[in-house]
Structures are given as C-alpha cells and as structure tokens.
Amino acid sequence: MSDSENIIDIADYRDKRVIFTQKKLDEKSEEHPELRRTKFLKNIERVIADPEVVWEDYADRKNRRCYYGKYSKNTYIKVVIWIKSTPCRVITAYEIDKVKEENYTGLKQII
C-alpha cells in the first residue's frame, strides 16, 4: 500500500470531494486506535456524506470543519476536515462522547 493511497474518497454533504489518505490514517491511528476498525472507517464515510451536525473548528474556523454523526448509544464519530483544499482532506477522526463545539461561544454551527 502506498502512502498516497486514499482509504476514503467520497463526496460530502456539499458534494465536495473528501479524501482520507493511508499516510494520515497511519499517523492518526497511533492516537486513535478505533481508526484500525473497518466498521469505524465505514461509519466515517457515512458521517462525511450525511453528517448530523457540522461545526466550525475551534482551532481554525476558516479552514476546518467538524462533522459529527452518532456512532453508538453514547458516542459520536467526529471527523475534522480541511475544507480549503481540492479535494478536501480528513485531518483526523475519532470516537467522542459529545459535540464539544456546542460548549464554545462564538463558534458557528454550519448544519
């Protein structure tokens, strides 16, 4: 498998192409081992294509978006996407117990 191979290559809810590279997956799976699960990766695709909510990213409101979708009864999948490239790129994805952007003032919910 080459470093540049795309693990995910899908259109998001805006019909923009989003990719998740093998290199980025390898880098992020050290911190987020759930990325090694096939079921989790399939759910990342679902969240990109049809997110429940999308928020501006706290660290970089202009360039990144946080896509969320329910994963289990008590958790969400959060996918952070760099939206200022063509194609857009997954920066990271992981399981989280809440939509943390709801707690920040001044952040805009996109959908």
N, CA and C of each residue as an Amber inpcrd file, in Angstrom:
protein
   333
   0.8450000  -1.1760000   0.0000000   0.0000000   0.0000000   0.0000000
   0.8930000   1.2420000   0.0000000   0.6700000   2.1510000  -0.9090000
   1.4960000   3.3550000  -0.9560000   0.9760000   4.3950000   0.0310000
   1.8550000   5.3040000   0.4060000   1.4800000   6.3620000   1.3480000
   0.3770000   7.2550000   0.8130000   0.3050000   7.3980000  -0.4930000
  -0.6530000   8.3360000  -1.0670000  -2.0050000   7.6910000  -1.3700000
  -2.1400000   6.4110000  -1.1010000  -3.4110000   5.7430000  -1.3700000
  -4.5190000   6.3160000  -0.4900000  -5.6770000   6.5160000  -1.1110000
  -6.8180000   7.0380000  -0.3670000  -7.6110000   5.8970000   0.2420000
  -7.7770000   5.9290000   1.5420000  -8.5940000   4.9570000   2.2570000
 -10.0680000   5.3070000   2.0680000 -10.3460000   6.6120000   2.0580000
 -11.7020000   7.1110000   1.8150000 -11.6160000   8.1570000   0.7160000
 -12.5430000   8.0740000  -0.2220000 -12.6520000   9.0480000  -1.3100000
 -14.1380000   9.1570000  -1.6070000 -14.7810000  10.2070000  -1.0940000
 -16.2430000  10.2910000  -1.1080000 -16.6740000  11.7510000  -1.2310000
 -17.8700000  11.9710000  -1.7290000 -18.4330000  13.3300000  -1.7650000
 -19.1190000  13.6090000  -0.4370000 -18.8830000  14.8060000   0.1010000
 -19.5350000  15.1670000   1.3560000 -20.9310000  15.7150000   1.0960000
 -21.5810000  16.1790000   2.1390000 -22.9580000  16.6710000   2.0340000
 -23.0730000  17.8820000   1.1070000 -21.9570000  18.5640000   0.8390000
 -21.9490000  19.7200000  -0.0710000 -21.5950000  19.3080000  -1.4950000
 -21.3930000  18.0070000  -1.6970000 -20.9520000  17.4380000  -2.9670000
 -19.5000000  17.8070000  -3.2880000 -18.6990000  18.0420000  -2.2380000
 -17.2650000  18.2890000  -2.3800000 -16.5240000  16.9900000  -2.1020000
 -15.4980000  16.7240000  -2.8960000 -14.7080000  15.5080000  -2.7160000
 -13.8690000  15.6120000  -1.4390000 -13.9000000  14.5350000  -0.6370000
 -13.1330000  14.4490000   0.6030000 -12.3310000  13.1520000   0.5650000
 -11.0360000  13.2500000   0.8750000 -10.1880000  12.0580000   0.9170000
  -9.5620000  11.8950000   2.3010000  -9.2710000  10.6410000   2.6220000
  -8.5270000  10.2800000   3.8330000  -7.4120000   9.3730000   3.3550000
  -6.1770000   9.8420000   3.4530000  -5.0490000   9.0760000   2.9140000
  -4.5520000   8.0120000   3.8900000  -3.9080000   7.0030000   3.3290000
  -3.2990000   5.9500000   4.1420000  -2.2510000   6.5560000   5.0860000
  -1.4820000   7.4940000   4.5820000  -0.4380000   8.1300000   5.4000000
  -1.0520000   8.8230000   6.6170000  -2.1220000   9.5670000   6.4130000
  -2.7840000  10.2700000   7.5200000  -3.4260000   9.2620000   8.4800000
  -4.0300000   8.2130000   7.9440000  -4.6200000   7.1640000   8.7810000
  -3.5490000   6.5330000   9.6700000  -2.4180000   6.1790000   9.0820000
  -1.3310000   5.5730000   9.8650000  -0.8640000   6.5120000  10.9720000
  -0.7370000   7.7840000  10.6500000  -0.2900000   8.7880000  11.6080000
  -1.2920000   8.9340000  12.7640000  -2.5690000   9.0090000  12.4520000
  -3.5960000   9.2710000  13.4610000  -4.0280000   8.0300000  14.2410000
  -3.8200000   6.8390000  13.6870000  -4.2740000   5.6280000  14.3770000
  -3.4350000   5.2950000  15.6040000  -2.2690000   5.9160000  15.7320000
  -1.4790000   5.7560000  16.9560000  -2.2450000   6.3430000  18.1410000
  -2.8010000   7.5310000  17.9350000  -3.5400000   8.2280000  18.9890000
  -4.9910000   7.7450000  19.0850000  -5.5390000   7.2980000  17.9550000
  -6.9460000   6.8860000  17.8950000  -7.0500000   5.4760000  17.2980000
  -6.8570000   4.4350000  18.1200000  -6.8400000   3.0530000  17.6040000
  -8.1490000   2.6160000  16.9540000  -9.2610000   3.3200000  17.2330000
 -10.5300000   2.9660000  16.5850000 -10.4310000   3.1040000  15.0630000
  -9.4670000   3.8840000  14.5800000  -9.2790000   4.0400000  13.1380000
  -8.8120000   2.7410000  12.4680000  -8.3970000   1.7850000  13.2370000
  -7.9590000   0.4910000  12.6760000  -9.1350000  -0.4590000  12.4450000
 -10.3280000  -0.0780000  12.8840000 -11.5020000  -0.9430000  12.7390000
 -12.2530000  -0.6270000  11.4460000 -12.5020000  -1.6520000  10.6480000
 -13.2080000  -1.4940000   9.3770000 -14.5750000  -0.8610000   9.5770000
 -15.3100000  -1.2940000  10.6040000 -16.6400000  -0.7390000  10.8750000
 -16.5460000   0.7650000  11.1420000 -15.5300000   1.1770000  11.8770000
 -15.3630000   2.5920000  12.1870000 -15.0880000   3.3900000  10.9100000
 -14.2340000   2.8670000  10.0340000 -13.9260000   3.5480000   8.7730000
 -15.1680000   3.6870000   7.9000000 -16.0050000   2.6660000   7.8490000
 -17.2530000   2.7390000   7.0750000 -18.1620000   3.8190000   7.6420000
 -18.1800000   3.9540000   8.9410000 -19.0060000   4.9830000   9.5720000
 -18.4420000   6.3860000   9.3470000 -17.1440000   6.5110000   9.1850000
 -16.5610000   7.8040000   8.8260000 -17.1150000   8.2430000   7.4720000
 -17.1880000   7.3160000   6.5290000 -17.7540000   7.6360000   5.2130000
 -19.1840000   8.1420000   5.3520000 -19.9730000   7.4830000   6.1650000
 -21.3750000   7.8740000   6.3790000 -21.4540000   9.2880000   6.9560000
 -20.5950000   9.5840000   7.9320000 -20.6090000  10.8930000   8.5770000
 -20.2010000  11.9960000   7.5860000 -19.2360000  11.7090000   6.7310000
 -18.8130000  12.7060000   5.7370000 -19.9530000  12.9780000   4.7490000
 -20.5830000  11.9240000   4.2720000 -21.6370000  12.0700000   3.2670000
 -22.9240000  12.6610000   3.8360000 -23.2360000  12.3210000   5.0860000
 -24.5130000  12.7280000   5.6650000 -24.3620000  13.0150000   7.1620000
 -23.6490000  14.0840000   7.5140000 -23.4260000  14.3760000   8.9340000
 -24.7070000  14.8240000   9.6330000 -24.7860000  14.5400000  10.9260000
 -25.9140000  15.0310000  11.7200000 -25.7500000  16.5160000  12.0060000
 -24.5320000  16.9210000  12.3410000 -24.2130000  18.3330000  12.5460000
 -22.8020000  18.6040000  12.0260000 -22.5830000  19.8580000  11.6240000
 -21.2530000  20.3150000  11.2100000 -20.9930000  21.6480000  11.9020000
 -19.8150000  21.7610000  12.4820000 -19.4210000  22.9720000  13.2050000
 -18.1160000  23.5180000  12.6470000 -17.9080000  24.8240000  12.8400000
 -16.5860000  25.3890000  12.6230000 -15.6560000  24.7350000  13.6390000
 -14.3870000  24.6120000  13.2820000 -13.4020000  24.0520000  14.2010000
 -12.8600000  25.1540000  15.1120000 -12.7860000  24.8860000  16.3880000
 -12.3290000  25.8740000  17.3630000 -10.9170000  26.3740000  17.0510000
 -10.0420000  25.4690000  16.6290000  -8.6420000  25.8310000  16.3900000
  -8.4310000  26.6020000  15.0840000  -9.3360000  26.4130000  14.1090000
  -9.1550000  27.0580000  12.7990000 -10.5140000  27.1910000  12.1080000
 -11.2350000  28.2310000  12.4630000 -12.6100000  28.4210000  11.9800000
 -12.7180000  28.5980000  10.4790000 -11.7260000  29.1750000   9.8470000
 -11.7980000  29.4530000   8.4140000 -11.5080000  28.2300000   7.5410000
 -10.6400000  27.3510000   8.0130000 -10.1300000  26.2780000   7.1640000
 -10.5960000  24.8730000   7.5090000 -11.1570000  24.6840000   8.7010000
 -11.5230000  23.3320000   9.1230000 -12.9670000  23.2680000   9.5820000
 -13.5690000  22.0920000   9.3580000 -14.9320000  21.8250000   9.8180000
 -14.9380000  20.5050000  10.5830000 -15.8320000  20.4350000  11.5700000
 -16.0070000  19.2360000  12.3830000 -17.3490000  18.6150000  12.0280000
 -17.3100000  17.4330000  11.4370000 -18.5120000  16.6990000  11.0600000
 -18.7910000  15.6720000  12.1490000 -20.0460000  15.5800000  12.5760000
 -20.4190000  14.6250000  13.6190000 -21.5400000  13.7170000  13.1400000
 -21.4990000  12.4800000  13.5920000 -22.5860000  11.5330000  13.3880000
 -22.6270000  10.5740000  14.5630000 -23.8090000  10.1210000  14.9130000
 -23.9680000   9.1670000  16.0230000 -23.2620000   7.8620000  15.6620000
 -22.5410000   7.2840000  16.6060000 -21.8440000   6.0190000  16.3810000
 -22.4220000   4.9070000  17.2400000 -22.7010000   5.2170000  18.4950000
 -23.3130000   4.2420000  19.3900000 -24.3040000   5.0070000  20.2580000
 -24.9150000   4.3210000  21.1960000 -25.8990000   4.9760000  22.0560000
 -25.3120000   6.2030000  22.7550000 -24.0500000   6.1110000  23.1610000
 -23.4390000   7.1800000  23.9500000 -22.2860000   7.9130000  23.2720000
 -22.0150000   7.6090000  21.9930000 -20.8600000   8.2400000  21.3530000
 -21.1710000   8.7280000  19.9420000 -20.2980000   9.6260000  19.4900000
 -20.3330000  10.1680000  18.1360000 -19.0180000   9.8410000  17.4410000
 -19.0470000   9.9190000  16.1340000 -17.8100000   9.9880000  15.3680000
 -17.6200000  11.4610000  15.0300000 -16.4320000  11.9550000  15.2930000
 -16.0570000  13.3140000  14.9000000 -15.0200000  13.1980000  13.7950000
 -15.2780000  13.8690000  12.6720000 -14.3400000  13.8920000  11.5550000
 -13.9580000  15.3550000  11.3320000 -12.6700000  15.6390000  11.4530000
 -12.1790000  17.0000000  11.2250000 -11.6400000  17.0560000   9.7940000
 -12.1770000  18.0200000   9.0180000 -11.8630000  18.0950000   7.5920000
 -11.2730000  19.4560000   7.2480000 -10.1720000  19.4100000   6.4910000
  -9.5560000  20.6170000   5.9410000 -10.3460000  20.9470000   4.6820000
 -11.0910000  22.0520000   4.7070000 -12.0070000  22.3600000   3.6110000
 -11.4050000  23.2870000   2.5600000 -10.1860000  23.7680000   2.7770000
  -9.5840000  24.7470000   1.8710000  -8.6460000  24.1190000   0.8440000
  -8.8200000  22.8480000   0.5560000  -8.0320000  22.2110000  -0.4960000
  -8.9880000  21.5040000  -1.4470000  -8.4780000  21.1590000  -2.6080000
  -9.2610000  20.3790000  -3.5600000  -8.4330000  19.1670000  -3.9220000
  -8.8260000  17.9690000  -3.5150000 -10.0020000  17.6850000  -2.7030000
  -9.7940000  18.1000000  -1.2400000 -10.8970000  18.1600000  -0.5130000
 -10.8300000  18.3820000   0.9340000 -10.1780000  17.1480000   1.5650000
  -9.5830000  17.3220000   2.7330000  -8.8440000  16.2180000   3.3580000
  -9.2590000  15.9900000   4.8050000  -9.3670000  14.7160000   5.1680000
  -9.6000000  14.3650000   6.5630000  -8.2970000  14.6120000   7.3270000
  -8.3920000  15.4050000   8.3770000  -7.2400000  15.6680000   9.2420000
  -7.1500000  14.5870000  10.3070000  -8.3030000  14.2720000  10.8990000
  -8.3790000  13.2190000  11.9070000  -9.8360000  12.7950000  12.0630000
 -10.0310000  11.6800000  12.7220000 -11.3750000  11.1960000  13.0520000
 -11.2450000  10.3300000  14.2910000 -12.2620000  10.4100000  15.1450000
 -12.2190000   9.6190000  16.3710000 -13.5970000   9.5570000  17.0030000
 -13.7080000   8.6670000  17.9800000 -14.9440000   8.4970000  18.7460000
 -14.9110000   9.4650000  19.9260000 -16.0480000  10.1200000  20.1900000
 -16.1350000  11.1110000  21.2630000 -17.5300000  11.0360000  21.8830000
 -17.6370000  11.4180000  23.1460000 -18.9250000  11.2510000  23.8420000
 -19.8550000  12.4470000  23.7380000 -19.4050000  13.5500000  23.0960000
 -20.2830000  14.7230000  22.9690000 -19.8210000  15.5850000  21.8000000
 -20.6740000  16.5060000  21.4010000 -20.3220000  17.5010000  20.3880000
 -19.7120000  18.6680000  21.1520000 -18.3870000  18.6680000  21.2450000
 -17.7330000  19.6290000  22.1470000 -17.8210000  21.0610000  21.6560000
 -18.0170000  21.3030000  20.3520000 -18.1140000  22.6660000  19.8410000
 -19.3330000  23.4060000  20.3880000 -20.3360000  22.6650000  20.8630000
 -21.5130000  23.3000000  21.4750000 -21.1380000  24.1210000  22.7050000
 -19.9970000  23.7950000  23.3220000 -19.5730000  24.4600000  24.5590000
 -18.7920000  25.7440000  24.3400000 -18.4160000  26.0210000  23.0850000
 -17.6220000  27.2150000  22.8000000 -18.5140000  28.3490000  22.3150000
 -18.3410000  29.5350000  22.8750000 -19.0910000  30.6800000  22.4000000
 -18.4310000  31.2240000  21.1390000 -19.2380000  31.7080000  20.2340000
 -18.7170000  32.3070000  19.0230000 -18.4910000  31.3560000  17.8640000
 -18.5940000  30.0580000  18.0940000 -18.4660000  29.0970000  17.0040000
 -19.8060000  28.9670000  16.2950000 -19.7490000  28.7880000  14.9930000
 -20.9740000  28.6960000  14.1960000 -21.2600000  27.2440000  13.8380000
 -22.5130000  26.8380000  14.0540000 -22.9510000  25.5290000  13.5700000
 -23.3540000  25.7080000  12.1170000 -22.7640000  24.9150000  11.2390000
 -22.9860000  25.0300000   9.7990000 -24.2740000  24.3270000   9.3880000
 -24.4640000  23.1060000   9.8660000 -25.7310000  22.3890000   9.6540000
 -26.1070000  21.6850000  10.9500000
